[in-house]
Amino acid sequence: MTMSTLQVPEAPTVRNCVTCGRAIDWRANVCPYCGHDYRAVMMPQLQAKKGSLPVIGGVLIVIAGVLALAMGGLYLTLDAADVDDYGVALPADLTTEEFADFMHTCGIVLLVFGAIAMVGGAFGIMRRHFGLALVGGIFGLLGVGMIIGSILGLIGLILVAVSRKDFD
C-alpha cells in the first residue's frame, strides 16, 4: 500500500446544533436558528447554599404542634368532677357540665391546630411548600401549647418567613 492509495477523509462542513438539532456550518460560532453560542464557556451552575433556618423553624413549629396536641388532650380529659375538684370559680349562670363541654370543644380545636402545625413544621423541615410551612407556623402560634408553644410557634414562623429563598 502506498501513500497515494490512502485517502484522507475530508473535514466535515456541517454539524448539527446541540440545542435545536438543525444542520449548521461547522465553523459557525452561533447557531443562526436558535442562537446557541458555541463560544461561551460552559460553567456548571453553582447551587446556592441552603441555610438551616427553615429546618430550625420547622422543628420549633413541630414542637409547638406537639404542645398544642398535649394541651388539647388535657382539655379533653377534663370532666365536670375535675372542675369541682380543682375549685374553679365559675360564673353563676355557667354549670360545671357546660364548662366541661366548653373545655372539650377547646380540646378538639387545639388537637386540630396541633396537627396542622405539625404538618406545616414537617414541610418547613423538608424545605417544601413555603405557604404550608407558614400556615403551620400560624397554627403553632394559635395552638397556645402551654404558653411556650405560642412562643416557639412565633419563633418558628419568623425563621420560616425569613428563609423563603431556601424553599423549593
Residue, then its C-alpha position, 0 to 999 in steps of 0.5 A: m500500500t502506498m501513500s497515494t492509495l490512502q485517502v484522507p477523509e475530508a473535514p466535515t462542513v456541517r454539524n448539527c446544533v446541540t440545542c435545536g438539532r438543525a444542520i449548521d456550518w461547522r465553523a459557525n460560532v452561533c447557531p443562526y436558528c436558535g442562537h446557541d453560542y458555541r463560544a461561551v464557556m460552559m460553567p456548571q451552575l453553582q447551587a446556592k447554599k441552603g441555610s438551616l433556618p427553615v429546618i430550625g423553624g420547622v422543628l420549633i413549629v413541630i414542637a409547638g404542634v406537639l404542645a398544642l396536641a398535649m394541651g388539647g388532650l388535657y382539655l379533653t380529659l377534663d370532666a365536670a368532677d375535675v372542675d369541682d375538684y380543682g375549685v374553679a370559680l365559675p360564673a353563676d349562670l355557667t354549670t360545671e357540665e357546660f364548662a366541661d363541654f366548653m373545655h372539650t370543644c377547646g380540646i378538639v380545636l387545639l388537637v386540630f391546630g396541633a396537627i396542622a402545625m405539625v404538618g406545616g413544621a414537617f414541610g418547613i423541615m423538608r424545605r417544601h411548600f413555603g405557604l404550608a410551612l407558614v400556615g403551620g407556623i400560624f397554627g403553632l402560634l394559635g395552638v397556645g401549647m402551654i404558653i411556650g408553644s405560642i412562643l416557639g410557634l412565633i419563633g418558628l414562623i419568623l425563621v420560616a418567613v425569613s428563609r423563603k429563598d431556601f424553599d423549593 
